[in-house]
């Protein structure tokens, strides 16, 4: 039986932990996809100047997207090392972090 009603509010500590894991996930994914595409082009396909220009722009877009996501989630901690403000929630579908995810998906 499903409960109906409002979703429970998430605390700042949980938002901070989810944001950290989200940034780590997208950073690793971005780096691995860039390396994979470059290696594939070097060893399998014929690499051209146009490819390297496009790859450089896509890698730059990925780095900027991850950097923007990182700048949005700088948390504030108090003297007892507790999270007071987790920054913006990257996992909110209506937030700006969703646009950064779209850039990361379509850049490679």
C-alpha distances in whole Angstrom, upper triangle without the diagonal:
4,7,10,13,16,16,18,21,23,26,30,30,27,28,31,30,28,31,33,31,31,35,36,34,35,39,39,37,40,43,42,42,45,47,45,47,50,50,50,52,55,55,53,54,57,57,58,59,57,54,55,55,51,50,51,50,46,47,48,45,43,44,44,41,40,42,41,37,39,41,38,36,39,38,39,39,41,44,41,40,37,35,36,35,34,35,33,30,30,27,26,26,29,31,34,33,32,35,36,34,35,39,38,36,39,42,43
4,6,10,12,12,14,18,20,23,26,27,24,25,28,27,25,28,30,29,28,32,33,31,32,36,36,35,37,40,40,39,42,44,43,44,48,48,48,50,53,53,51,52,55,54,56,56,54,51,52,52,49,47,49,47,44,44,45,42,40,41,41,37,37,39,38,34,36,38,34,33,36,34,36,37,38,41,39,37,34,32,33,32,30,32,30,26,27,23,23,23,25,27,31,30,28,32,33,31,32,35,35,33,36,39,40
4,7,9,10,12,15,18,21,24,25,22,23,27,26,24,27,30,28,28,32,33,31,33,36,37,36,38,41,40,40,43,45,44,45,49,50,49,51,54,54,53,54,57,56,57,57,55,52,53,52,49,48,49,47,44,44,45,42,40,41,41,37,36,39,37,33,35,37,33,32,34,33,34,35,36,39,37,35,32,30,31,30,29,30,28,25,26,23,22,22,24,26,30,29,28,31,33,31,32,36,35,34,37,40,41
4,7,9,11,15,17,21,24,25,23,23,27,27,25,27,30,29,28,31,33,32,33,36,37,36,38,41,41,40,43,45,45,45,49,50,49,51,54,54,53,54,56,55,56,57,54,52,52,52,48,47,48,46,43,44,44,41,39,41,40,36,36,38,36,33,34,36,32,31,34,32,34,34,36,39,37,36,32,30,30,29,28,29,27,24,25,22,20,21,22,24,28,28,26,30,32,30,31,34,34,33,36,39,40
4,7,9,12,15,18,22,23,21,21,25,25,23,25,29,28,27,30,32,31,32,35,36,35,37,40,40,40,43,45,45,45,48,50,49,51,54,55,54,54,57,55,56,56,53,51,52,51,48,47,47,45,42,43,43,40,38,39,38,35,34,36,34,31,33,33,30,29,31,30,31,32,33,37,35,34,30,28,27,26,25,26,24,22,23,20,19,19,20,22,26,26,25,28,30,29,30,33,34,33,35,38,40
4,6,9,12,15,18,20,18,18,22,22,20,22,25,25,24,27,30,29,29,32,34,33,35,38,38,38,40,43,43,43,46,48,47,49,52,53,52,52,55,53,54,54,51,49,49,48,45,44,45,43,40,40,40,37,35,36,35,32,31,33,30,27,29,30,26,25,28,26,28,28,30,33,32,31,27,25,24,23,22,23,21,18,20,18,15,16,17,19,23,23,22,26,27,26,28,31,31,31,33,36,38
4,6,9,13,16,17,15,15,18,19,17,19,22,22,21,24,26,25,26,29,30,30,31,34,35,35,37,40,39,40,43,44,44,46,49,50,49,49,52,50,51,51,49,46,46,46,43,41,42,40,37,37,37,34,32,33,32,29,28,30,28,25,26,27,24,22,25,23,25,26,28,31,29,28,24,22,22,21,19,20,18,16,17,14,13,14,16,17,21,21,20,24,25,24,25,28,28,28,31,33,35
4,6,10,13,14,12,13,16,17,16,18,21,21,20,23,25,25,26,29,30,30,32,34,35,35,38,40,40,41,44,45,45,47,50,50,50,51,53,51,52,52,50,47,47,47,44,42,43,41,38,38,38,35,33,33,33,29,28,30,28,24,26,26,23,21,24,21,23,23,25,28,26,25,21,19,19,18,17,19,18,15,17,15,14,16,17,18,22,21,21,25,26,25,27,30,29,29,32,34,36
4,7,10,12,10,10,14,15,14,16,19,19,19,21,24,24,25,27,29,29,30,33,34,34,37,39,39,40,43,44,45,46,49,50,49,50,52,50,51,50,48,46,46,45,42,41,41,39,36,36,36,33,31,31,30,27,26,27,25,22,23,23,20,18,20,18,19,20,21,25,23,22,18,16,15,15,14,15,15,12,15,13,12,15,16,16,20,19,20,23,24,23,26,28,28,28,31,33,35
4,7,8,6,7,10,11,10,12,15,16,16,18,20,20,22,24,26,26,28,30,31,32,34,36,36,38,40,41,42,44,46,47,47,47,50,48,49,48,46,44,43,43,40,38,38,37,34,33,33,31,28,29,28,25,23,24,23,19,20,21,18,15,17,15,17,17,19,22,21,19,15,13,13,12,11,13,13,10,13,11,11,15,16,16,19,17,18,22,22,21,24,26,26,27,30,31,33
4,5,5,6,9,10,11,12,14,16,16,18,20,21,23,24,26,27,28,30,32,33,35,36,37,39,41,42,43,45,47,48,48,49,51,49,50,49,47,45,44,43,41,39,39,37,35,34,33,31,29,29,28,25,24,24,23,20,19,20,17,14,16,13,14,14,15,18,17,15,12,9,10,10,9,12,12,11,14,13,14,17,18,17,20,19,20,23,23,23,26,28,27,28,31,32,34
4,5,5,6,9,10,10,12,14,15,16,18,20,21,22,24,25,27,28,30,31,33,34,36,37,39,40,42,43,45,46,47,47,49,47,48,47,45,43,42,41,39,37,36,35,33,32,31,29,27,26,25,23,21,21,20,17,16,17,14,11,12,9,10,10,12,16,15,13,9,6,7,6,5,9,10,9,13,13,14,17,18,16,18,17,19,22,21,22,25,26,25,27,30,31,33
4,6,5,6,9,10,11,12,14,16,17,18,20,21,23,24,26,27,29,30,32,33,35,36,38,39,40,42,44,45,46,46,48,46,47,47,45,43,41,41,39,37,36,35,33,31,31,29,27,26,26,24,21,21,21,18,16,18,16,12,13,10,11,10,12,15,13,11,8,6,8,8,7,11,12,11,14,14,15,19,20,19,20,18,21,24,22,22,26,27,26,27,31,31,32
4,5,5,6,8,10,11,12,14,15,16,18,20,21,22,24,26,27,28,30,32,33,34,36,37,38,40,42,43,44,44,47,44,46,45,44,41,40,40,38,36,35,34,32,30,30,28,26,25,25,23,20,21,20,17,16,18,16,13,14,12,14,14,16,19,17,14,12,9,11,11,9,12,12,10,12,11,13,17,18,17,19,17,19,22,21,20,23,25,24,25,28,29,30
4,5,5,6,9,10,10,12,14,15,16,18,20,21,22,24,26,27,28,30,31,33,34,36,37,39,40,42,42,43,45,42,43,43,41,39,38,37,35,33,33,31,29,28,27,25,23,23,22,19,17,18,17,14,14,15,12,9,11,10,12,13,16,19,18,15,13,10,11,9,6,8,9,6,8,8,10,14,15,13,15,13,15,18,18,17,20,22,21,22,26,26,28
4,6,5,6,9,10,11,12,14,15,16,18,20,21,23,24,26,27,29,30,32,33,35,36,38,39,40,41,42,44,41,42,41,40,38,36,36,34,32,31,30,28,26,26,24,22,21,21,18,16,16,16,13,11,13,11,8,9,7,10,11,14,17,16,13,11,8,10,8,5,8,9,8,10,11,13,16,18,15,16,14,17,19,18,18,21,22,21,23,26,26,28
4,5,5,6,9,10,11,12,14,15,17,18,20,21,23,24,26,27,28,30,32,33,34,36,38,39,40,40,42,40,42,41,40,37,36,36,34,32,31,31,28,26,26,25,22,21,22,19,17,18,18,14,13,15,14,10,12,10,13,13,16,19,17,14,12,10,13,12,9,11,12,10,11,11,14,17,19,17,18,15,17,20,19,18,22,23,21,22,26,26,27
4,5,5,6,9,10,10,12,14,15,16,18,20,21,22,24,26,27,28,30,31,32,34,36,37,38,38,40,38,40,39,38,35,34,34,32,30,29,29,26,24,25,23,20,20,20,17,15,17,16,13,13,15,13,10,13,12,15,16,19,22,21,17,15,13,15,13,10,12,11,8,8,8,11,14,16,15,16,13,14,17,16,15,18,20,18,19,23,23,24
4,5,5,6,9,10,11,12,14,15,16,18,20,21,22,24,25,27,28,30,31,33,35,36,36,37,39,37,38,37,35,33,32,31,29,27,27,26,23,22,22,20,17,17,17,14,12,13,13,9,9,11,10,7,10,10,13,15,18,21,21,17,16,13,14,12,8,9,9,7,6,7,10,13,15,13,13,10,12,15,13,13,16,17,16,18,21,21,23
4,5,5,6,9,10,11,12,14,15,17,18,20,21,23,24,26,27,28,30,32,33,34,35,36,38,36,37,36,35,33,31,31,29,27,26,26,23,21,21,20,17,16,17,15,12,13,13,10,9,12,11,8,10,10,13,14,18,20,20,16,15,13,15,14,10,11,12,10,9,11,14,17,19,16,16,13,15,18,15,15,18,19,17,19,22,22,23
4,6,5,6,9,10,11,12,14,15,16,18,20,21,22,24,26,27,28,30,32,33,33,34,36,34,36,36,34,32,30,31,29,26,26,26,23,21,22,20,17,17,18,16,13,15,15,12,11,15,14,11,13,14,17,18,21,24,22,19,18,16,18,17,13,14,14,12,10,11,14,16,19,17,17,14,15,18,15,14,18,18,16,17,21,21,21
4,5,5,6,8,10,11,12,14,15,16,18,20,21,22,24,26,27,28,30,31,32,32,34,32,34,33,32,29,28,28,26,24,24,23,20,19,19,18,14,15,15,13,10,13,13,9,10,13,12,10,13,14,18,19,23,26,25,21,20,17,19,17,13,13,12,10,8,8,12,13,16,14,14,10,11,14,12,10,14,15,12,14,17,18,19
4,5,5,6,9,10,10,12,14,15,16,18,20,21,22,24,25,27,28,30,31,31,33,31,32,31,30,27,26,26,24,22,21,21,18,16,16,15,12,12,13,10,7,9,10,7,7,11,11,9,11,13,17,19,22,25,24,21,20,17,19,17,13,13,12,11,9,10,14,15,17,15,14,10,12,14,11,10,14,14,11,14,17,16,17
4,6,5,6,8,10,11,12,14,16,17,18,20,21,22,24,26,27,28,29,30,32,30,31,31,30,27,26,26,25,22,21,22,19,17,17,17,13,13,15,13,9,12,13,11,10,14,14,12,14,15,19,20,24,26,25,21,21,19,21,19,16,16,16,15,12,13,17,18,21,18,18,14,16,17,14,13,16,16,13,15,18,18,18
4,6,5,6,9,10,11,12,14,16,16,18,20,21,22,24,26,27,27,28,30,29,30,30,29,26,25,26,24,21,21,21,18,16,18,17,13,13,15,13,10,13,15,12,12,16,16,14,17,18,22,23,27,29,28,24,23,21,24,22,18,18,17,15,12,12,16,17,20,18,17,14,14,16,13,11,14,15,11,12,16,16,16
4,6,5,6,8,10,10,12,14,15,16,18,20,21,22,24,25,26,26,28,26,28,27,26,23,22,22,20,18,18,18,14,13,14,13,9,10,12,9,7,11,12,10,11,14,14,14,16,18,22,24,28,30,30,26,25,22,25,22,18,18,16,15,11,12,15,16,18,16,15,11,12,13,10,8,11,11,8,9,13,12,13
4,5,5,6,9,10,11,12,14,16,17,18,20,21,23,24,25,26,27,25,26,26,25,22,21,21,19,17,16,16,14,11,13,12,9,8,11,9,6,9,12,10,10,13,15,14,16,18,22,24,27,29,29,25,25,23,25,23,19,18,18,17,14,15,18,19,21,19,17,14,15,15,12,11,14,13,9,12,14,13,13
4,5,5,6,8,10,11,12,14,15,16,18,20,21,22,23,24,26,24,26,26,25,22,21,22,20,17,17,18,15,13,15,15,11,11,14,13,10,13,16,14,13,17,18,17,19,21,25,26,29,31,31,27,27,25,27,25,22,21,21,20,16,17,21,21,24,22,20,17,17,18,15,13,16,15,11,13,16,14,13
4,6,5,6,9,10,10,12,14,15,16,18,20,21,21,22,24,23,24,25,24,20,20,21,18,15,16,17,13,12,14,14,10,11,14,12,11,14,16,14,15,18,19,19,21,23,27,28,32,34,33,30,29,27,29,27,23,23,21,20,16,17,20,20,22,21,19,16,16,16,13,11,13,13,9,10,12,12,11
4,6,5,6,9,10,11,12,14,15,17,18,20,21,21,23,20,22,22,21,18,17,17,15,12,13,13,10,8,10,10,6,8,11,10,9,12,14,13,14,17,18,18,20,23,27,28,32,34,34,30,30,28,30,27,23,22,21,20,16,18,20,20,22,20,18,15,15,15,12,11,12,11,7,9,11,9,8
4,6,5,6,9,10,11,12,14,16,17,18,19,20,22,19,21,21,21,17,16,17,16,12,12,14,11,8,11,12,9,9,12,12,10,13,16,15,15,18,20,20,21,24,28,29,33,35,35,31,31,29,31,29,25,24,23,23,19,21,24,24,26,24,21,18,19,19,15,14,16,14,11,12,14,12,10
4,5,5,6,9,10,10,12,14,15,16,17,18,20,19,21,22,21,18,17,18,17,13,14,16,13,11,14,15,11,12,16,15,14,17,19,18,18,22,23,23,24,27,30,32,35,37,37,33,33,31,33,31,27,27,26,25,21,22,25,25,27,26,24,20,20,20,17,16,17,16,12,13,14,13,10
4,5,5,6,9,10,10,12,14,15,16,16,18,17,19,19,18,15,15,16,14,11,13,14,11,9,13,13,10,12,15,14,14,17,19,18,19,22,23,24,26,28,32,33,37,39,39,35,35,32,35,32,28,28,26,25,21,22,24,24,26,25,23,20,19,19,16,14,15,13,10,10,11,10,7
4,5,5,6,9,10,11,12,14,15,15,17,14,16,16,16,12,11,13,11,8,9,11,8,6,10,11,9,10,14,14,13,16,18,18,19,22,23,24,26,29,32,34,38,40,40,36,36,33,35,33,29,28,27,26,22,24,26,26,28,26,23,21,20,19,16,15,16,14,11,12,12,9,7
4,6,5,6,8,10,10,12,14,14,16,14,16,17,17,14,12,15,14,10,11,14,12,10,13,15,12,13,17,17,16,18,21,21,21,24,26,26,28,30,34,35,39,41,40,37,37,35,37,35,31,30,29,29,25,26,29,29,31,29,27,24,24,23,20,19,19,17,14,15,16,13,10
4,6,5,6,9,10,11,11,12,15,14,16,18,18,14,14,16,15,11,14,16,13,12,16,16,14,16,19,19,18,21,23,23,23,27,28,28,30,32,36,37,41,43,42,39,39,37,39,37,33,32,31,30,26,26,29,29,31,30,28,25,24,24,21,19,19,18,15,15,15,13,10
4,6,5,6,9,10,10,10,12,11,13,15,14,10,10,13,11,8,11,13,11,10,14,15,13,15,18,18,18,21,23,23,24,27,28,29,31,34,37,39,43,45,45,41,41,38,40,38,34,33,31,30,27,27,30,29,31,29,27,25,24,23,20,19,18,17,14,14,13,11,8
4,5,5,6,9,10,10,11,9,11,12,13,9,8,12,11,8,10,13,11,10,14,15,14,16,19,19,19,21,24,24,25,27,29,30,31,34,38,40,43,45,45,41,42,39,41,39,35,34,33,32,29,30,32,31,33,32,29,26,26,25,22,21,21,19,16,17,16,13,10
4,5,5,6,8,9,11,10,13,15,16,12,12,15,15,11,14,17,15,14,17,19,17,18,22,22,22,24,27,27,27,30,32,32,34,36,40,41,45,46,46,42,43,41,43,41,37,36,35,34,31,31,34,33,36,34,32,29,29,28,25,24,24,22,19,19,19,17,13
4,6,5,5,7,9,9,13,15,15,12,12,16,14,12,15,17,15,15,19,20,18,20,23,23,23,26,28,28,29,32,33,34,35,38,42,43,47,49,48,45,45,42,45,42,39,38,36,35,31,32,34,33,35,34,32,29,29,28,25,24,23,22,19,18,18,16,12
4,6,6,5,6,6,9,12,12,8,9,13,12,10,13,16,14,15,18,19,18,20,23,24,24,26,28,29,30,32,34,35,36,39,43,45,48,50,50,46,46,44,46,44,40,39,37,36,33,33,36,34,36,35,33,30,29,28,26,25,24,22,20,19,18,16,13
4,6,6,7,6,10,12,13,10,10,14,14,12,14,17,17,16,19,21,20,22,25,25,25,27,30,30,31,33,35,36,37,40,44,46,49,51,51,47,47,45,47,45,42,40,39,38,35,36,38,37,39,38,35,33,32,31,28,27,27,24,22,22,21,19,16
4,6,8,9,13,15,17,14,14,18,18,15,18,21,20,19,22,24,23,24,27,28,28,30,32,33,33,36,38,38,40,42,46,47,51,52,52,48,49,47,49,47,43,42,41,40,36,37,40,39,41,40,37,35,34,33,30,29,29,27,24,24,23,21,18
4,7,9,13,16,16,13,15,18,17,16,19,21,20,20,23,24,23,25,28,28,28,31,33,33,34,37,38,39,41,43,47,49,52,54,54,50,50,48,50,48,44,43,41,40,36,37,39,38,40,39,37,34,33,32,30,29,28,26,24,23,22,21,17
4,6,9,13,13,10,12,16,15,14,17,19,18,19,22,23,23,25,27,28,28,31,32,33,34,37,38,39,41,44,47,49,53,55,55,51,51,48,50,48,44,43,41,40,36,37,39,38,39,39,36,34,33,31,29,28,27,25,23,22,21,19,16
4,6,10,11,9,11,14,14,14,16,19,18,19,22,23,23,25,28,28,29,31,33,34,35,37,39,40,42,45,48,50,54,56,56,52,52,50,52,49,46,44,43,42,38,39,41,39,41,40,37,35,34,33,31,30,28,26,25,24,22,20,17
4,7,8,6,7,11,11,11,13,15,16,16,19,20,21,22,25,26,26,28,30,31,32,34,36,37,39,42,46,48,51,53,53,50,50,47,49,47,43,42,40,40,36,37,39,38,39,38,35,33,32,30,28,28,26,24,23,23,21,18,15
4,5,5,7,9,10,11,12,14,15,16,18,20,21,22,24,26,27,28,30,32,33,34,36,38,39,43,46,48,52,54,55,51,51,48,50,47,44,42,40,40,36,38,40,38,39,38,35,33,33,30,28,28,27,24,23,23,21,18,16
4,5,5,6,9,10,10,12,14,15,16,18,20,21,22,24,26,27,28,30,31,33,35,37,38,41,45,47,51,53,53,50,50,47,49,46,43,41,39,39,36,37,39,37,38,37,33,32,32,29,27,28,26,23,23,23,21,18,16
4,5,5,6,8,10,11,12,14,15,17,18,20,21,22,24,26,27,29,30,31,33,35,37,40,43,46,50,52,53,49,49,46,47,44,41,39,37,37,34,35,37,35,36,34,31,30,29,26,25,25,23,20,21,21,18,15,14
4,5,5,6,8,10,10,12,14,15,16,18,20,21,22,24,25,27,28,30,32,33,35,38,42,44,48,50,50,47,47,44,45,42,39,37,35,35,31,33,34,33,34,33,30,28,27,25,23,23,22,19,18,18,16,13,11
4,5,5,6,8,10,10,12,14,15,16,18,20,21,22,24,25,26,28,30,32,33,36,40,42,46,48,48,45,45,42,44,41,38,36,34,34,31,32,34,33,34,32,29,28,27,25,23,23,22,19,18,19,17,14,12
4,5,5,6,9,10,11,12,14,15,16,18,20,21,22,24,26,27,29,31,32,36,39,41,45,47,48,44,44,42,43,40,37,35,33,33,30,32,33,32,33,31,27,26,26,23,21,22,21,18,18,19,16,13,12
4,5,5,6,9,10,10,12,14,15,16,18,20,21,23,24,26,27,29,31,34,38,40,44,46,47,43,43,40,41,38,35,33,31,31,27,29,30,29,30,28,25,24,23,21,19,19,18,15,15,15,13,10,9
4,5,5,6,8,10,10,12,14,15,16,18,20,21,22,24,26,27,29,32,36,38,42,44,45,41,41,38,40,37,33,31,30,30,26,28,29,28,29,28,25,23,23,20,18,18,17,14,13,14,12,9,7
4,5,5,6,9,10,10,12,14,15,16,18,20,21,22,24,26,27,31,34,37,40,42,43,39,40,37,38,35,32,30,29,29,26,28,30,29,29,27,24,23,23,20,18,19,18,15,14,16,14,10,10
4,5,5,6,9,10,10,12,14,15,16,18,20,21,23,25,26,30,33,36,39,42,43,39,39,36,37,34,31,28,27,27,24,26,27,26,27,25,21,20,20,18,15,17,16,12,12,14,12,9,9
4,5,5,6,9,10,10,12,14,15,17,18,20,21,23,25,28,32,34,38,41,41,37,37,34,35,32,29,27,25,25,21,23,25,24,24,23,20,18,18,15,13,14,13,9,9,11,9,5,6
4,5,5,6,9,10,11,12,14,15,16,18,20,22,23,26,30,32,36,38,39,35,35,32,34,31,28,26,24,24,21,23,25,24,25,23,20,18,18,16,13,14,14,11,9,12,11,7,7
4,5,5,6,9,10,10,12,14,15,16,18,20,22,25,28,31,35,37,38,34,34,31,32,29,27,24,23,24,20,23,25,24,25,22,19,17,18,16,13,14,15,11,11,14,13,9,10
4,5,5,6,9,10,10,12,14,15,17,19,21,24,27,30,34,36,37,34,33,30,31,28,25,22,21,21,18,20,22,21,21,19,16,14,15,12,10,11,11,7,8,11,10,7,9
4,5,5,6,9,10,11,12,14,16,17,19,22,26,28,32,35,35,31,31,28,29,26,23,21,19,19,16,18,20,19,20,18,15,13,14,12,9,9,10,7,5,9,9,6,8
4,5,5,6,9,10,10,12,14,16,17,20,24,26,30,32,33,29,29,26,28,25,22,20,19,19,16,19,21,21,22,19,16,14,16,14,10,12,13,10,9,12,13,10,12
4,6,5,6,9,10,10,12,15,16,19,23,26,29,32,33,29,29,26,27,23,21,18,17,18,15,18,20,20,20,17,14,12,14,12,9,11,13,9,9,13,14,11,13
4,5,5,6,9,10,11,13,15,18,22,25,28,31,32,28,28,24,25,22,19,16,15,15,12,15,16,16,17,14,11,9,10,9,5,8,9,7,7,10,11,10,13
4,5,5,6,9,10,11,13,16,20,22,26,28,29,25,25,22,23,20,17,15,14,14,11,14,16,17,18,15,12,10,12,11,7,9,11,10,8,12,14,12,14
4,5,5,6,9,10,11,15,18,21,24,27,28,24,24,21,22,19,16,14,14,15,13,16,18,19,19,16,13,11,14,13,10,12,14,12,11,15,17,15,17
4,5,5,6,9,11,14,17,20,24,27,28,24,24,21,21,18,15,12,11,13,11,14,15,16,16,13,10,8,11,10,8,11,13,11,11,15,16,15,18
4,6,5,7,9,12,16,19,22,25,26,22,22,18,19,16,13,10,9,10,7,11,12,14,14,11,9,6,10,10,7,9,12,11,11,14,16,15,18
4,5,6,7,10,14,16,20,23,23,20,19,16,17,14,12,10,10,11,10,13,15,17,18,14,12,10,13,14,11,12,16,15,14,17,19,18,20
4,6,6,10,12,16,19,22,23,20,19,16,17,14,12,9,9,12,11,15,16,18,18,14,12,11,14,14,12,14,17,16,16,19,21,20,22
4,6,9,12,15,19,22,23,20,19,15,15,12,9,6,6,8,8,12,13,15,14,11,9,8,12,13,11,13,16,16,16,19,21,20,23
4,6,9,12,16,19,20,16,15,12,12,9,6,4,5,7,8,11,12,15,16,12,11,10,13,15,13,14,18,18,17,20,22,22,24
4,7,10,13,16,17,14,14,11,11,9,7,6,8,11,11,15,16,19,19,16,15,13,17,18,16,18,21,21,20,23,25,24,27
4,7,10,13,14,11,10,7,7,5,4,5,9,11,12,15,16,20,20,17,17,15,19,21,19,20,23,23,23,25,28,27,29
4,7,10,11,9,8,6,6,5,6,8,12,14,16,18,19,23,23,20,20,19,22,24,22,24,27,27,26,29,32,31,33
4,7,8,5,5,4,5,7,8,11,15,16,18,20,22,25,25,23,23,22,25,27,25,26,30,30,29,32,34,34,35
4,5,5,6,7,6,9,12,14,18,19,22,24,25,28,28,26,26,25,29,30,29,30,33,34,33,35,38,38,39
4,5,7,10,10,13,15,18,21,23,25,27,28,32,32,29,30,29,32,34,32,33,37,37,35,38,41,40,42
4,6,9,10,14,15,18,22,23,25,26,28,31,32,29,30,29,32,34,32,33,37,37,35,38,41,40,42
4,7,9,12,12,15,19,20,22,23,25,29,29,27,27,26,29,31,29,29,33,33,32,34,37,37,38
4,6,9,10,14,17,17,20,21,22,26,27,24,25,24,27,29,28,28,32,32,31,33,36,36,37
4,6,6,10,13,14,16,18,19,23,23,21,22,20,23,26,24,25,28,29,28,30,33,33,35
4,7,9,12,14,17,18,19,23,23,20,21,20,23,26,25,26,29,30,29,31,34,34,36
4,6,9,11,14,16,16,19,19,16,18,17,20,22,21,22,26,26,26,28,31,31,33
4,7,8,10,12,13,17,17,14,15,14,17,19,18,19,22,23,22,25,27,28,30
4,7,9,12,12,15,15,12,12,12,15,17,16,17,20,21,21,23,26,25,28
4,6,9,9,12,11,8,9,8,11,13,13,14,17,18,18,20,23,23,26
4,5,6,9,10,7,9,8,10,13,13,13,16,17,17,19,22,22,25
4,6,8,9,7,8,5,7,10,9,9,12,14,14,15,18,19,21
4,6,9,8,10,7,7,11,11,10,13,15,15,15,18,20,22
4,6,5,8,8,7,11,12,11,13,16,16,17,20,21,24
4,6,8,8,6,9,11,10,11,14,15,15,17,20,22
4,7,8,7,9,12,12,13,15,17,17,19,21,24
4,5,6,8,10,11,12,14,15,17,18,20,23
4,5,5,7,9,10,11,13,15,16,17,20
4,5,5,6,9,10,11,12,15,15,18
4,5,5,6,9,10,11,13,14,17
4,5,5,6,9,10,11,12,15
4,5,5,6,9,10,10,13
4,5,5,6,9,10,12
4,5,5,6,8,11
4,6,5,6,9
4,6,5,8
4,6,7
4,6
4
